Amino acid sequence: MAAREKAFFVLEAISLCHSAIYTALLVCAFAAGNPQPATFVLGLAHGLIWIGMSVACLTAARLRVVPFRVAVAVAVLGGLGPFFGSLEFLREDRRRRRSREAALQSSRSLAAR
């Protein structure tokens, strides 16, 4: 696995964890009656991870590890809901898999000739 693929996988995993933390924050804040310090800790974790992911994704976009669309979803929309970034990571992962499969099919058909 190339370094860029590893970096993409790590960013995708962190994005999915961030979405899980944000979900826990929403449940804690609205469904569980805003218990402290749990709501504070989850809110702080969400904010810090969002800042870190924003910087990491913008850098990754500049290095062409992730498409600019993914970086924008994380940096701009991620503060309101990290689900946007996670969905973009999953869409990009699916697109990359299809591209690899198509390339593999193409190379197999060329080898068969």
Secondary structure, DSSP 8 states (H G I E B T S, - for coil): --HHHHHHHHHHHHHHHHHHHHHHHHIIIIIS---TTHHHHHHHHHHHHHHHHHHHHHHHHHTTSS-HHHHHHHHTTTTT-THHHHHHHHHHHHHHHHHHHHHHHHHHHHHH-
